[in-house]
Amino acid sequence: MFISGAPPSARLEMTLTREEFARQLQTAFGGMQRCGMDCFCGNDDGCTWRVRLLPAAPTRLGSLALERWTAEVALHAAEPARQRWWQRFTSHLQRGGG
C-alpha cells in the first residue's frame, strides 16, 4: 500500500457501509473493540491501533448514492509491526481497487 515505509497515521477515503467496514475490520483483526461511536481499536502483533470513521460526501452515480467514509488510522508501533498491520488492513479492506 505504501511505497516507502508504513506511516503511523493516515486518512483514507472509503466507499462502503459502516456495517461492512466493521465486519471487514473484525475479520482482519479479531481482537478489535469498539472504543466509541464509529471508532475501533485494538492491539495486534505488537501494534496498538485506532481507526475512526468520519462521514464523507456520498458518491453519486445518476440516482444512485454510494455511502462514503474517511477512515482516520493511528498506529503506535515500530516500523515492522506497522508494516504488518497495513498489510492485513489492505488485504481485507482495500480489495475493490479504489
WOZINOR-V442596 format. One line per field, one symbol per residue. ss: DSSP state (@ for helix, = for strand, . for the rest). burial: 1 if it has 9 or more other ideal C-beta (glycine too) atoms within 8 Angstrom, else 0. A space follows every 50 residues. Layout:
# WOZINOR-V442596
ss->???
burial->???
This chain:
# WOZINOR-V442596
ss->........=======..@@@@@@@@@@@....====..======..==== ===========..=============..@@@@@@@@@@@@@@@.....
burial->00000100000011100100110111011001000000111101001111 111100000000000111111111101000111111111101110000
